[in-house]
Amino acid sequence: MITSICKTSDFLSTDEILRITRYFRKDDNLRMCLLIEFGVKTLLRYSDLSRIRWSDILDKETLLLNEKKTNKRREISIGKTLRESIKTTYNELKTPFLEERVFQYTLQHTNLLLKNGGRIEKIKNKNISTHSLRKSGSRFIWENNGHSDEYLIKLSTILNHSSTSITRRYLGISKEEIKNIYDSFDELM
């Protein structure tokens, strides 16, 4: 009997995101730099990111799309720094055709590039994939809002999870909390 081991993707710290982005910048892969920022800041799956065209996001404050997995209509705010990155990348790429897809690699190729970038940047013990971007952005929001249940509920809605318990597992919260309980014994003796 053949069994396959499926390891879920891991979230990346802010430092790891910056390191892998710098790697792609040095490699002159501007689309991967934008993909990382876009994936983290919009919390979209690659199946949605890969359908975005320049005309959908260039000089826009909002991205409207139907999510491929859920078929739900989403309206996503594009923040100031992301809008600036979009414009800068567009210009550095010598103004591509507006109906051209922004992110042109297949899912498999994109994951391979991310894994390779992670390996070269010595990001150890992490399974890096396009889904890491979504998880990293989610984790950033939760951590920077005091690990609050309020933001857990908001993230659950944004991520289209059916419950906050799924969002907790998704963010690796339970595993981390259990580790912290055991680590707290270090203070005992």
N, C-alpha and C positions, 0 to 999 in steps of 0.2 A: 504494500500500500504506500502510495506517495502522499506525503503531507507537505503543505507549504506553510512556511512561517511568515506571517504578515506582521511586520513591526510598524506601528503607527509613527507618524512624523512627530518630531519634537519641536517645541517652541525655542526660539533663539533669544538670547539677551540682547539688550540695546547695543552693547559692545560687539557682540558677534554679528549683528546685522550691519553695523558700521564697517567691520572688518571685511565681510564678504562683499559689501557694496564697493569698498575701496579696491578690492581685488578686480572686480569687473570694470571699474573705472580705469585702472592701470592697463587692463586688457583691451581697453577702448570698446567695451561692449555696453554701449549706452542704453540699449533696450533692456538689458538685464538689470542695470542700475535702476531704471524707471520701474521695471516689473517688481523689484523688491520693495521699493517705496510704495508703489501703488497697491501691491498685495497687502502690505502691513497696514496701510492707512485706510483701505476700503473694506477689508475683511472679506473680500470676494474669493470664491473658488477659482482655480485656473480655468475651469470650463467656461466661466463667465469672463474672466480677464482676456482669454484668448479670442473672444469675439469682438472686443472693443476696437473701434476704428478711431483714427485721429479726429474725425468730424464729431464723434461722440463726446470728446473731452477737451479739445483745444479751445481755449478762451471760454470755457463753461464753468459755472459754479456748481452745477449739478449733473450727475450721470443718471439717466433713466434706463432701466433694463428689466427684462424678465429673466429671473434666475433660471438657468438651464435645469438644475436638479429639482427645484421646487415649483417652477413655473410661476412663482410669485413675482409681482411687480415691485421693483425696488427703486427708490429715489435716494441717491447717495450724494451727500455734500462733498465737494472737492475743495479742501482747505487751501488757503493762500499758498503755503509752501509747496504743496503738491501741484497746484496750478502753475507755479513758477518752474517747477521741475519739468512739467509736461512741455511748457513753452520752450524752455532751454534745450531739452532733448530734441524736440521737433526742429528747432533751428540748427542744432549741431549735426543733425542727420540730413541737413540741407533740404529742409521742408518737403518731406515725402508727400505723395498723393494723399489727399484728405480721406479718401475711402479705403486706404490701405489699413490693414490690421496693425495695431501698435505692437503687439507681441506675437511674433510670427513662428516661434518654435513649437514643435509638438510637445505634449506633456512629458513624454519620455525624455526628449532631448533637453528640455528645460530642467527636469529633475537631475539629469546627468550633469549638466552645467553647475547646478547648485551644489550637488554632492562634491564635485571636483573643486569648486571654489572653497567649500568648507574644509576639504582635506588639505588644500594648499595653505589655507589660513589657520590650519591646526585647530579647527573646532572639533574637539574630541568627544566621543561618546554621545553623539547626536545623530539621529536619523533625519537628515535634511531633505526636504522636498518642497514643492510649491505650497503644500498645505501648511508647512512650517510658517509661512508668511502670515496666513490667516490666524494661526494659533498665536504667533508672536504679537500681532497687533491686539488680539483679544487679551492676552496675558498682560500686555503693557497697560491697557485701559484698566483692567481689574486692579493691578498693583498700584497704579498711580491715582487711584480713587479709594485708597485706604482698605483694599480687600473687602469692600462693602457688599452686602447682600443686594443693595439697591442696584449697583452696577452689574452684579451677577445676573439679576433679572433683566436688565437692559441688554446685556450681551446675549442672553438666552433668546431674546426677541430678535435681535439683529442677526444672530447666527441661524435663526429658524429652528432652534432646538425645542423639543416638545416639553422639556422641563429643565429646571435649574440643576437638577442632579446630573443630567447629561452634560450640561455646561461645566459643572464642577469636574467631572471625569475628563472632559475634553481639555480643560486647562491644567489637568494634573494636580488639582488642588487637594484632593483626598490623600493621595500618595505623599505629597509634600507635608501636609498637616500631620500625618502619622509619623513621618520621619522626624519632624520637629518635636513631637511628643517624646520620642526616644532620645533625641539629642538633648532635650531639656534635663535628662538625668545626669548629664555631664556636670551640671551645676550643683548636684546633690552632694557629691563626695569629692 
